[in-house]
Amino acid sequence: MTREESIRSGLNDVRDGIVLACGQSGRSVDEITLIAVSKFMSVQDIETAFNAGQLHFGENYAQELLVKASSPQLAGKPIRWHFQGGLQSRKVRDIIPVASTIQSVDRDSVIDELARRTDPAAPVDVFLEVNTGGEAQKSGAAPANAERLCRRLIQIPGVRLKGLMTIPPFLEDPEASRPYFVALRRLRDELRARLGASGDVLAGLSMGMTSDYKVAIQEGATVVRVGTAIFGARTP
Ligand SMILES: *Cc1c(COP(=O)(O)O)cnc(C)c1O
C-alpha cells in the first residue's frame, strides 16, 4: 500500500467503526464529528485525508498548527482546525484566528486570555477539558472546578461553550475507559441542569481515541479524536 492508500483505508475503517458503534447504541452517525488527529503528520498526509472527505483535524502544538494551517497546500481549504494540546495562556492569541475549536481549555489563566482576545463577531468554540481520571500529571480541570469554569466561559461573548472533553488514563482494554466516559456524560448532564444550559450550549462530549472511540460513542460521545487508526503510528 502507498502512504495515500493507507490513510484512505484507515479513514474508511474508522468511519465503519463509527457506523458500527452508532448501530450498537441506536445513535445516528450525523451526531458524531470525527477529528483526524494530525499531530506530527505532514501537510501532504492532511491533504490526502481532506481529499478523502475529512474536514476536521486536530493539532496539539500551536506552532505546528500555525505552520500547517498557513501552508500553501492547506491555506485555502475549508478545514476546521481543532486545538487539543496542553494550552499555555500566552499561546491563546496565536491560536484563536486559526482554530475553529479549542478542545483543551482547563484553567483560569486561559479563560482570562479568551475573555481578552476573542471577538464576539467571530466566536471560537470551546470544550472544557476535565481530568476524569484524577491523574496528578494530566491536564484537565478537576471535576469539582468544572461548574465554576463553565460559568465563566458561558459569560464570554466571543466563546461558545460546546461541551466537555476528557482523556482517560491509558489502558490497553478499551472497556477500561468506559467508567471515565460515563463520568464525563454525567458531569455534562449535571452541569447543564445547574447552569440552565439549553440548545447546544454545553451539550457536546469530546471523548474517545483510536483504542476506545467505539466505547465512547456507546456512552454518548459527540466528538471523537482519532489519530493512529487513520495515519498510523507517530514518530515524534
Ligand atoms: C494524540 C491525541 C489523540 C489521538 O490519539 P490516537 O490514540 O492516536 O488516536 C486524541 N486526543 C488527544 C488530546 C491527543 O493528544
The ligand as a Gaussian input file, in Angstrom:
#p B3LYP/6-31G(d) Opt

LIG

0 1
 C       -2.851000      12.342000      20.232000
 C       -4.222000      12.605000      20.741000
 C       -5.338000      11.917000      20.237000
 C       -5.256000      10.791000      19.225000
 O       -4.704000       9.644000      19.794000
 P       -4.715000       8.246000      18.992000
 O       -4.568000       7.242000      20.057000
 O       -3.541000       8.286000      18.062000
 O       -5.996000       8.134000      18.276000
 C       -6.589000      12.296000      20.692000
 N       -6.750000      13.286000      21.597000
 C       -5.706000      13.959000      22.117000
 C       -5.945000      15.038000      23.102000
 C       -4.405000      13.628000      21.725000
 O       -3.368000      14.306000      22.248000

